[in-house]
Amino acid sequence: MKALQALFNIRETYIGIFATIAFQLIFFTIWMTAYDGINDRAENLTIGIISDDSSVGQEVINGLKESLPFATKDFTSIEQAEKDLNQRHINMIIHIPADFSAQIQAGAEANIIYSINQANASLAKTMMESVANQATVEVNHSLYPLQQGEIIKTFSQQFSQLPLEQNTALKIQDTVATTIMSVKDQTVKSTIIKTNEVKGFAANFVPLMVIISSFVGAMVMIMQHQQAAEIVQHTVSKWSLFFARQLVNIAVAFVLPLLTIGLMHLFSISSAENFFTIYFFQAFMFWAFLCLAQVFVIVFGNLGMVFNICALSLQLVTSGVLVPNAMLSDFYHRLASLLPATYGADGYYTIIFGGSSESLRNNSSSLAIIIAVTLVIASIAVALKKSKIEQNPSVPSLQQ
């Protein structure tokens, strides 16, 4: 009983209990509100459509536009469509080849080509593959009667030229037409091309794993440094302490990528990007995480860890790793653009799966802006706070 009483006389006991409750409340609230109505926002995903066939192929395209529960974007060049797909501006390409009408009219099997970028959220990839299969079924359902009609028309024209009695000819023609109409076949087949595909199921989880491990690591590190700062703040000036913490952050941020790259090689996670590209991107991402976690504790003190718990949950749901950003509500979609995990996840999709180097540069620039903004906010917060040395002049400074 004494031990229990002793524990509850310590503030940290209550903080631990509060943290447990806070984790439950924050994670449930954020995840449930962020993912509520996800299926209703499927229309925010975009499918690129291109038809090289101006006859039946264009009719198929028009029908798909009306039936698909997604936004569509027309392309006149397959090269431009593939570029947008590679940069994750669209989620899939539906391509009708130039010989589509000729194949249908000849009674042969036509082909629709679907291209799906594997460097994307798991939900988006699964949805696009399901849509490709369903779209082919619907096209077959609508085109097969047309093909049957063309065959019957051609047969009737040729059969009418044969020297047979009219009654006999009509009976034979009706029998053949009935037989043709009863045949069930696949008029159109689908070819699904998976771009930027990598071997190994585990590779799909690397972006999520890196985001979680990096930000949680940043949270813990900043929390411990905050406690250390509170211990020494009476002996050093506030600016000396602030700049010292930034030096530690930079040092860790630029050493950690060596471990990350080493672990990727250890578990056979390959990349088309070179060592320095991955190194500097990971360094900027972790530095951005440290700056974000740091700004909350500098502004709010120990209470800032509650904000960091919120930031962790928010970044997991808005990063685009589990669910595409386009399917989130407007609030979470806008919030995603302010958080470093969004750019970190997008960059790691390029690193692991491949894609445009321009995307990596853009993501790195966004991370640099987040670093600069959070450092400015943290600097303003430090400037507004009184130095503990000024409040306790009797305590000797380490600088003296």
Buried (B, 14 or more C-beta within 10 A) or exposed (E): EEEEEEEEEEEEEEEEEEEEEBBEEBBEEBBEEBBEEBEEBBEBBBBBBBBBBEEBBBBBBEBBBEEBEBBBBEBEEBEEBBBBBBBBEBBBBBBBBEBBBBBBBEEEEBBBBBBBBBBBBBBBBEBBBEBBEEBBEBBBEBBBEBBBEBBBEEBEEEBEEEEBEEEEBEEEBEEBBEEBBEEEEEBBEBEBBEBBBBEEEEBBEBBBBBBBBBBBBBBEBBBEBBEEBEEEBBBBBBEBBBEBBBEBBBEBBBEBBEEBBEBBEEEEBEBBBEEEBBBBBBBBBBBBBBBBBBBBBBBBEEEBBBBBBBBBBBBBBBBBBBBBBBBBBEEBBEBBEEBBBBBBBBBBBBBBBBBBEEBBEBBBEBBBEBBEBBBEBBBEBBEEBEBBBEEEEEEEEEEE
